[in-house]
């Protein structure tokens, strides 16, 4: 048993014709917009030239190479990256030092403990080990 090939429906040629017409119309609209942009640019240049001549300035400006967006971004150089990391490290170091100083609970002198509690006795520190060994 052979299966007959599917018969194209009547709507398929109509769809193809509509898509073809759509492409032609889209192309015509794009060309018309480009033509209008070109005319507007020429009109702007002409009005700029006329206004500068009527004002007595007589300056002629011609755009040789119009501006464009780069195709791919340009990354920062090694120096910028190194300087950024150095600055971040310095800021984090200062923040860490301040936090350690704030949360440090060690007592270094008798005056520090006297502010919190009454101090009965303080054992004096030795001047240095060298002075002790030499004496």
C-alpha positions in Angstrom: 0.0 0.0 0.0 1.4 3.3 -1.1 0.5 6.4 0.7 -0.4 9.3 -1.6 1.6 12.5 -1.1 -0.3 15.2 0.7 -2.2 17.6 -1.5 -1.3 21.3 -1.1 -4.3 23.2 0.1 -5.6 26.3 -1.6 -4.4 28.5 1.2 -0.7 27.8 0.8 -0.2 29.7 -2.4 -2.2 32.6 -1.0 0.0 32.6 2.1 3.2 32.6 0.0 1.8 35.5 -2.0 1.0 37.4 1.1 4.4 36.8 2.7 6.1 37.9 -0.6 4.0 41.1 -0.6 4.8 41.7 3.0 8.6 41.4 2.3 8.3 43.9 -0.6 6.3 46.4 1.5 8.7 46.1 4.4 11.7 46.7 2.0 9.9 49.7 0.5 9.1 51.2 3.9 12.8 50.8 5.0 14.0 52.4 1.8 11.5 55.3 2.2 12.7 55.9 5.8 16.3 55.9 4.7 15.5 58.3 2.0 13.6 60.6 4.4 16.6 60.5 6.9 18.9 61.4 4.0 16.7 64.3 3.0 16.4 65.5 6.6 20.2 65.4 7.1 20.6 67.4 3.8 18.0 69.9 4.9 19.7 70.3 8.3 23.1 70.9 6.7 21.5 73.4 4.3 19.7 75.3 7.1 22.9 75.3 9.1 24.9 76.7 6.2 22.3 79.3 5.4 22.1 80.5 9.0 25.9 80.8 9.3 26.1 82.7 6.1 23.3 85.1 7.0 24.9 85.7 10.4 28.2 86.6 8.8 30.1 83.8 10.4 30.9 81.9 7.2 32.1 78.8 8.9 31.7 75.6 6.9 31.6 72.3 8.9 31.8 69.0 7.1 31.5 65.7 8.9 34.1 63.4 7.4 33.6 60.3 9.5 30.3 60.1 11.4 30.3 58.7 15.0 29.5 55.0 15.5 29.1 52.7 18.4 32.0 50.2 18.9 31.3 46.6 18.0 32.7 45.2 21.2 33.5 46.9 24.5 37.1 47.8 25.4 38.0 46.4 28.7 40.0 48.4 31.3 43.8 48.0 31.3 45.9 46.1 33.8 46.8 49.3 35.6 43.2 50.3 36.2 42.3 46.8 37.4 45.4 46.7 39.7 44.6 50.2 41.1 41.0 49.2 41.7 41.9 46.1 43.7 44.6 48.1 45.6 42.0 50.7 46.6 39.4 48.1 47.6 42.1 46.3 49.7 43.0 49.5 51.4 39.4 50.3 52.2 38.8 46.8 53.5 42.0 47.0 55.6 40.9 50.3 57.2 37.4 49.0 57.9 38.9 45.8 59.5 41.3 47.8 61.6 38.5 50.0 62.9 36.3 47.0 63.7 39.1 45.2 65.5 39.8 48.4 67.5 36.1 48.8 68.4 35.6 45.2 69.5 39.0 44.7 71.2 38.2 43.7 74.8 41.8 43.5 76.1 42.9 45.7 79.0 46.3 47.4 78.6 46.5 49.8 81.6 45.0 50.2 85.0 43.3 53.4 83.9 41.2 51.5 81.4 39.8 49.1 84.0 39.4 51.9 86.6 36.8 53.5 84.3 34.7 50.3 84.5 35.3 48.8 88.0 37.1 49.9 91.1 40.7 48.9 91.0 42.3 47.5 94.2 45.8 46.5 93.1 47.9 46.9 89.9 50.9 44.9 89.2 53.5 47.1 87.4 55.1 45.9 84.2 58.8 45.3 84.0 60.6 48.0 82.0 62.2 45.5 79.6 63.9 42.1 79.6 67.3 43.6 78.6 67.3 46.0 81.5 66.3 43.2 83.9 69.1 40.9 82.5 71.8 43.6 82.6 70.9 44.6 86.2 
